[in-house]
Amino acid sequence: MRKNPYLNRLPVREPARFYGRRRELRRILEGLAADPPQSFSLVGDRRIGKSSTLHQLQHPEVLAANVPETVRTALRLRYHDFQAGVPADEPAFLGFLCGEIADALGTDRPAAPSRDAVVALLRRADREGVRLVLMWDEFEVVTRHKALDLDVYSFLRSLAQNHKLAYVTASGRDLRSVCHSAQVADSPFFNVFQTVRLRPLSRVEATALVTEPSAAAGLPLAPHVELVLDELAGTFPFFVQIACAALFEHLDEQDGAALDRGAVLERFLEEVDPHFRYVWEQRLSAEERQAVLEASRGRVTSSGSKRIAERLEKEGYVAKRDGAWAPFSRCFGRFVLETMNVEEEETLDADAQAAPLGATRMDESRRPPSPGAFQPSTAGRPPGRRSSTPGPLGRGSVLLGKYEVVDELGEGGMGKVFLARHLDLGRKVVVKVLSPQIAGAPDMVTRFRREAMAASAIGHPNVVQVHDFDWHEDGRPFLVMEYLEGEDLAQRIYGKTGTEAHPLPIKESIDILCAACEALAVAHERHIIHRDLKPSNLFLARPQGTIPDAAHGYVVKLLDFGISKMLDLGGAQQLTRASGMLGTPCYMAPEQIADAGATGPAADQYALGVVLYEALTAKLPFEAGPAMSRPFWPNPPPPPPSPPSRFRPDVPAPLDAVVLRTLAFYPQERFADVKALAEALRALFPGRKGHGA
């Protein structure tokens, strides 16, 4: 068996294995060599090669080919991936800056990090003729971090203006569009950047990726370029990698026998299916999906779709074939048609909207029960990196070659939860793995993957971070999440045994609710409804290794978006079945009980009202929840619950009014949105910011 050269799924560090981006690399390195050095913002979709491009910038071979020696000897490039975490506040961020600059200079880090210490280090760099380049991957994680305000970005801009310092950032979207506030987005800091957009490879570059590694491995794929690029992958480098891996493996097993295109397609779909779904569900807007759907049917009819198709052609999601737009590959076109539940023989009537997005569904039956495993290449593996281990998970097991299982944290009806360690970064993470029985149920797999998709799409510091999602070699999906220390709100109210009753201080209850509102506001803006808010899904996370502080020692984190609903996909993202409800009855709004498919943002607000009531009183407003009123819907609603002040006299009347308004039976009688709810709560205690990030 030949060694498959297409199995690596990690950022490419070696130039010999990196294809394309020559123009982009040359442009950035010429800018870094200019006087003064220029800053750049790499922008591109997921898996388009942003991290790999950053790694190429610091490789000696690439530098030697693009930068004069006199400049090259002065360059100091420092790479950091913020997906591993963001410093908690400005002092911590200044400490991070001091460390990066000091390490680049080979000097000791300042004992007391400060703005003055940062400037002093850069002045030393200037005296020594050093050109410092800070390469920051996943930089949108920083711009969304509320603890870093406008002054921090103004300071960063002054550093680039007054010293030989440049930034090269990588993000999924334009930096100004991923800031936590309009004030930060308007910062002149972002004016220092030139934007470099990474799009799919050119046809020539993609062809080289198909032909050169396979030829070097002794099994040329050159005769099958059209199969890879036109039928399967388009020119997206990640999809080309997956397609070539499947094709190479198949041909190697055939050992000269005829190519079975269907078998290659099946292998390709095993790995690419979740990534196709990400493109469809997360990357494309509703209007863009409509344009791609029309392209999949062979004719883009509406003028609006034609304009969108022109833009998507530049982004690589559609291509011109024989004068007409088509999806970037025939395989993706079939995926779109199956996903939208459109039969091949039907004709799309765009004016009548025969297949509106709200009436679509996801076809999870396409996923094979046991996706094939792959072993990451050992080439360029960082020190300490180990191969993935097959078999049952347990202490010492390694997933994806980088997550080592340390201990089992618990087991429930869905599966097991493990504490793990990232081998490269050394940080703790949590790995959730579905049980074999659950992994065989397509709707539960969809629910599990949704938890990863929703949390990633929100990208808010008050939402638990999901670092990774993939498939174990036995076919079970798993997700990797940030490790949190602390307790959930249910434990805070009822103790670890669940038998105590400890109402929270009024101001603290409001702080927690306001933090939850901030996260939900972002989720709702992204058309994501949680649908299962309750105290056990609000985690009070404190920095690892610290003692809990009831007033300011934790960050509120929303957990479990597993049954969330993504409104922009309508029925395509609903998991509700006629035989049951999704959610916890005591926290479900009346409209959620009556028709889960009609659930909107107001249902999350209702659940927050129940949580606030419970935090204040250690009691539920409706012991059986509004589900008891379901048989009478839509007849006159039941009477409102008793105000919290009945059980707790120190609750002021205005707070009673806010709580009862969130618990109104009809959605239109609640607050306009969760932002309005947070404003009403803060108005009761002006100046309080809440337990945000």
N, C-alpha and C positions, 0 to 999 in steps of 0.2 A: 504494500500500500504506500502510495506517495504521500508526502507531507502536504496537506492542504494549506496554501499560502493566504487563504482568505478568511481565516477563523478569528482574527483579532477584532475585538469590538471596543477596544480602549483607544484613547487618543494616540495618534501615530507620532512617534518621536524621531524616528530615523528617516532622513531624507530619501533613502533608497526605497522606502515603502510608502512614500508620500507622493500623491499624484495631483497635478493641477496647481492652481493658485500661484503660479510663477509671477504673473503680472501684479497680483495683490501683494505678494511678498516683496517684490522689487519696489513697489510704490511706498510701502511702509518703511522699509529699510533706508530708502533714499531720504525720506522725511526725517528719520531718526539721525541720519548723518548730516542733515542740514544745520545751519547755524542761524538762529537757535533751533534745537531739535523740535520736531513737530509731534503732536499727539494724535492718536487715531482711535476710532471706535469701530470695532468689528461687529457687524450686525448680520444675523442669519438665523434661519430656522434650526430647530433641534436636529442634531446628527448631521449637520451640513459641513462640519469640519472646523469650527471656530477654535476649539481647544487644540486640535492638531496644528492649526496654523500658528497659534501662539508658541507652541513648542518648537516649531521650525525656526521661528525668529531668533531663538537663542542658540541654535545649533551651529558649531564652528564652521561646518562645511557650507551652510547657507550664508552665514556672515561673510565668509571668505569670498564667495561668489558675487556678493552684492555691495559690500562696504569697503572703501579704501582702508588699507592697513593702518594708516595714521589715525583714522577715526575708530577703527575696530579695536585697537588696543585701549582706547579710552572708554569703550562701552561697558556698562555693567547692567545686565538685564536680570530682573527679579520677577519670577512667576509666582502668582498666588491664586488659588481657586476659592472664591468666597462661598461656594456651595457648602464648604466645610463649616461655615459659620461666620458671623459678622461680629466684630468687637461690640460689646454691649452699649457703650456710650462714647462720648467724645474723648475722655481721658484714655479709655482703652484703645480707641482708634489711633490716638497719638502715640501710644505705646507700641502699637503695631507698626506705624510708620517709622518710628525711631529704630525698631528692630530691623526692618527691611533695609533702611539706609545704612545702618551700622554694619550689618552683615555684608552688604555690597562693598563697603569700604574696608572690611576686614578689621574693624575696630570694636571696642567694647560698647555695649548698649548703655545709654544714659541711665543712671540710677533713678532719676525722677523725670519720666517722659513729659514733655510739654511742647507747646508751639515753639518756644524759644529753643528748646533742645533740637527740634526738627530743623529749624533754620540754621543752628550752629553746625549740625552735621552736613547740611547742604553747602554751607560756606566752605567747609573743609573740602568737600568734593570739588567745588569750584577751584580752590587753590591747587588741588592735585590734578586738575584737568580731567576729571571724571565726568562722563555723560551717563546719567542714571536713567534707566527706563523701567518703570513699574508696570508690569503686565498683569492685569487684573481680570481673571476669568469670572463669568457669572456676575458681572458688576451690577446687574439690576437688583440683586439681593441687597446690595448696599444702598442703592437709591430709594428702595422701598422702606428702608430702616428708619423709623420715625425718630430715633434718638439722635440721628445725625442731621442737624438743621442747616439752614442757609449759611450760617457763619462757617461751618466746616467746609462747605464747597467753595466759599469765597477764599478761605485759607488755602485750599488745594490749588485754586487758580493762581493765587499769588506765588506759590512755589514754582509753578511752571513758567510764570512771567519773569521771575527774578533769578532763576538758577537754570543750569543746564540739566533740566529734568523734563521728561516726557512721560505721558501715560499711553498705554495701549490697552483698551478695555474690550471685552467680548460680552455681548448680550443678545438675547433673542429678539429684542425690539429696540427701536430708537430710544436713546437714554432719556430724553425729555418725556417720553410717553410712559415711563415706568417709575416716575418719581412719586414719593408719598404725598407731595403737596404741590399745588400750582406755584407756590413761592419758590420751592427748590427747583422746579422745572424751568422757571424763568431765570435761574442763576446764570451769570456770565461764565461760570465754570465750563458749561457745555459748549461755549463758543470756541474753546481752544481745540476742539476735536474736528478732524476730518473723518467723514463716515466712509467706511469701506464695506460694501455689502457682499456677502458670500452667497452665491446662487449655485444651482447645479453646475456640474462640470460641462465644458464644451464637448462636442461629440468626439473630437480628437483626443482630449484628455481622458474621457470615459473609455474610449477604445484602448488606450494605453493601459488603463487599469485592468481591463479584461485580458489583454494579450500578454503583457510583459511578465507579471508574476507567475502566470500559469506556464509560460514557456520556460522560465527559469526552474520551475518545479518538475519539468519533464512531461507535462500533459497540456499542450497548447489548447487554448480556448478560442483562438483566432477564427476558426470556422463557424463559431456560434455567437459572434458579436451581435448580430441582429436579434437572435433569440434573447440575449441578455438585455440589450438596450431598448428594443422596440416592444418585445412581448412582456418582459418581466419588470425591469427596474427603471427605465428612463435613464437619465444621466445623473441622478442623485447618487453621490459616492457611497453612502451607507447602503442604499438598496442594491447598487451594483455589487458591493462586497458580499451581501447576503446571497444574491443570485449566483455569483461566481462560486461561492462556497458550495451551494447546492449542486450546481452543474459539475464542478470538479469532483465532488464526492461521488456523484452518480456515475460519471464516466470512469472513474477509477475502479468502482465496483464492477462495472460492465466489462472492463478489461478487453476493449476492442469490439464489443457487441454493439448493435444499433442503438442509437439514442432514443430513450423513451421520454418524450417531451412532457407527457402527463405526470410521470414520476418526478421529474425535475420541478414542475410547477407545484406539485404537492409539497415537496421539501421546502421550496421557496416560501410558500404560504404558511408553513408551520412557524417560521420565524418572523416573517414580515407582517403577518396579520395584525398584531397589536400596533405596529408602527403605521400601517395604512389607516387603522382606526384613529390613531392620534391625529394624523393629517386631516382626516375627514371630520372628526368630532371637535378637535381643539384648534387646529391651525386655520381652517377655512370658516369664514362667516356664512350666515344663512344665504346671503346673495351670491357668494362665491360658490357655495355648494350647488345652488341652482344652475349657475353657469357651467360647472363641471358636469352636472347631471345632463344638461342639454348636450354638452360635448360628447358625453358617453353615448348618447342616443344618435349621434352623427350629425346633428344640426343645431347650431346656436341661433335661436330665432329672435328673441326680444332684443331691442336696442340696448337695454341696460345690461343684459348678459354679454352682449358683444363687447361693450366697453370693459366689463370686468374680465372677460377672456383675454383681452389685449394686455391687461395688467398681469394676469396669471401666467401668460406666456413668458413675460420677462422673469417671473419668479420660478418658472420651470414646471408648473403644475398642469399646464396644457401645452400642446405643441401643434404646429400647423402641419397637416399631412394632406397632400393632394388638394391644397387650397382651403381646407376646412380644419377647424379646431377639433382636437381629440385629446383625451387624457394623456399624461406623460408616458403611460404604457398601457397596452391592451389589458394586462392583468389588473391594473388599478381601475380601468374602465369597467371591467366585469365586477370588480369588488363594489364599485359605486352602484351599479344596477342591482346587484343582490342586496346590498345594504338598504337601498331605497325600495326594495320589493317591487321592482319594475320588471316585467317579463320581456324577454328579447323581442317577441313578436308585436308588442304593443307600440303604439305611436304616441310620443309625448305631445300633448296639446298644451302649449305654454299659456295660451290665453285662458283656457278653462282651468289650468293648474290641476291636471288630472292626478298628479302625485304631490300634493302639498307637503312641505316638510313636516307639518304637525301630524301627518297621518302615517309617517314612516316607522319602520321598526329595524332593529338590529338582528341579523341572522347569526346567532352565536353557534348554530349547529355546524358552521363551516370549520370550526376549530377541531383538529384531531385531538383525541383524548390524551395522547402522550407526545408532546413536541420533542423533536430530536435534540440531543445534547450536543454541545460543542466544547472543545477544550481550548482555552486561550493560548495563543502562541507565547513561547517563552522568550522570544527575541525582544531585547530591550526591556525585559521585566525589571522593575526597581528592586533594590536589595530588600530581602524579607518577603517578597511576593511569593506565594505558593500556588500550586495548581489547584483547581477545583477538585473536590473529593466526591466520588459517587457514593451511593448507598444512603441509608437513613441518616437524618440529621442528628447530631449529638455534639458533645464537647469535642472541639478540635476539628469539626467539619469546616470546610471552606467553600463558600459560594462565590461564583464568578471570579474565582482566583483572588478575591480581595476581602471578603467578609468571613472572619473566623468566629465560629460559634464558641462562646465562653460558658454559657449556662442556659438552662431552660427556665423561663420566667413563669410560665403557666400554660394551661391547656383548657380550651373551651369547646363549645359545640362546633365552632367554625374551623378550629385547627390549633396549632401550637404557636407560642410566642417565645423567641429566644433573645437573650442578650448576646451581642456579637461585637467584634472589634474590627474596625477598618485597618487592614494591615499596613497600608501606606501612610495614613494620617494618624493612626493611633487612637482615634476617637471611638467612643462607645456608640453603638447603634442598636436598634431593635429590629428583629427580623420576624415577620408574621408569615406563616406558611399554612395554606389550607390543608385540611385533612383529606385523605384520599377519597372518602365518600362525598364530601362537599365538592371537591375538585372535578367530580364527574357530572355535576349539575351545571349546565351552561349559564343559567340565570344567576347562580351564586358566584360563578367565576366573573361574570359581568359586574356584579355588585362589588366584588373584591377589587377588581381593576379600577372601578369607579372611585374607590377611596384614594388610590394613587393619583388618578387623573384630576379629580376635583381639587385635592390639596395642592397639587402642582400648579393647576390653572389659577388658583387664588393667589398663591405666593405672598401671603401676609404673615408678619411676625407673630400674630396671635392665632395662627393655624399651624398645627403640627407639621413639620417638614417631612416630605417623603423624598428620600434620596434616590431610590431605584425601584424598578419593578421588572421581574423576569420570571423564568420558568426553571424549576429544579429538573435535574436530569430524569426524574421519574414521572415528569409531566405535571407536577403540582406548581401552581403559581405562588410566588412569594413577593412581598414588598419589604423594603428597607426604610425605616423611619428614624427620625432623631430620637435619641435616648433622653428621657425626661426624669428628673428626680422631683419628688414632692408628693402631692395627694390630689385626688379629684375633689370637686365640690361636694359630692355626696358623702365622701369620707369626712370632709370638714364639718358637715352639718350633723351627720348621724354616727360619726366614729367608725373605726375599722370594722366593728362587729355589726354595724347598722342598727343598733338597739338604743343608741343615745339620741339626745335632741339638743343641739347647740345652735340656736339662731345666731346669725352673724351680726356684727355691728352694722348699723344702717349705712354708714358711709362706705364701709368696705363692700357691702352688698351692691351698692350703686357703682362703685369702681369696677367690680367684676362684670356687671352687666354692660357698662359702657365699653369695656375692652372687647366683650363679645360682640357688641353692636358694631364696633369698628371693623372687626374681621368679617362679620356677616354683610356689612354694607359693600365691601369689596366683592364678596361672593355673589351678592345679588346683582351688582353691576356686571358681573361676568355671567349672569343668568343661571347661577347655581343656587339651588335651594337645599338646605341641609336635611330637613324633614325628620330628624331624630335628636333634637336638642333636649338635654336633660342634665341634671347635676353631674352624673358620671361621665358625661362627654365634655365637661369643662374642667380642664386640668390646671392646677395651680403649680406651675413648674418653677423651681428655684435653681440657681446656678449649682452645678455639681459640687458636692463636698461642703456646702454651706448649711448653716442652721436656719430653719424657716423663720420668717419674720412676718407676722400677721398683717402688718401695715404696708410694707413696701418690699418684701423679700421674694416676690414671685412674679411670674408672667403668666397671664391667662392664655391657655392654648385650647382651641377647639379641636376635638377628636372625632373620628369615625364619620367620614363622609360616604360610607359604604352604600347607603340607600338614598344618597342625594339625587336630585332631579336637575337635569340641565335643560333649562327652558328653551334655549335656542334650537334644540333638536326635537322638541315636542315629544311625540310618542316614541321616537327612536331611542329615547333615554329613559323610558319608564320601565320599572321592574314590577309594577303592581300586578298582581294576579287576581282574578275574580274570586278565588277561593280564600283570600286573606288580605290583611292590611299590612303596610310597612310603617313602623314607628312604634312608639310606646304610648298606649292609650291615654294615660293620665296627662300626657304632654301634647297630645294631638289636638289641633284646632278642629272645630266642628266640620268645616269644609273638607279637611283632610280625611276625616272619618267617612263623610258622605261620598266623596269622590276623590281618591288619591290622585287621579290624573289631572284634576283641576287645582292642585296645590300650588300656591304662589308664595311670594315673600311674606305675606301677612301671616302665613302659618308658622313660619319661624319666629315672627314677632310674638305670636300667641304663646309659643313654647317658652320664649324668654320671660314672658309675664308669669308663667307657672314657676319657672326657676327662681325669679325674683321673689315671688310670694313665699316659696319654700325656704329661700335663704333668710328671709325676714322672720318667718314664723316656725320653721321646721314642720310645717303642715302643708298638705296639698289643698288647693282651692276646691277641686272636685275629686273626691276620693276615687271615683270610678271613671273620671275623665268625662268629656263630652260625648264619649261613645254611648253613654246611657241615653242620650237624646236622639240617637240615630233613628230609632223607629218613628219618631215624631217629626223628623225633618220633612218639609220645611215649615211645619206649623210653628206657632209662637214659641220662642226659645225658652229654656228654663231660666229661673231667676239668677241674677249674678251671685257670685260667692260673697261670703262675708268679707268685709275689708280687713286687711292685715292688722289694723289697729284694734280689732276686736280681741285678738290674741296677744297683741303687743301694744300697750297704750302709748309708748314713746314714738310710734310711727306717726308722723304728721299727716294731717288731712290731705295736703297736696300730693304726698307720695301715695296715699291710698288711691287718689284719683288717677294717678299715672298707672298704677298696677291694674286697677279695674278696667281702665281703657284698653290696655293691651289684651285683656281677657274678654273683650266684647265678643258676643256670639257671631255677629256679622263682620266680615273682614273690613268693610268700608267704614266701620265705626271705630276701628283702631287708628293708631298713628299712620301718617302717610307712608312712612318707611322706618327702618331701624335707626337711620340718622336722626329723624325727628324724635324718636323715643330717647336716644342718647342725649339730645339737646334738652329735652324736658327733664331728664334725670339730673343733668349737670346744673340746670338752672336752680335746682333745690339746694345745691352746695357749690356755689360759684368758686372757680379756681382749682377744683379738683380735676386731675388729669386721668385718673384711673390706672389700673394695673396693665397698661399696654406694654409693648415691647420696649 
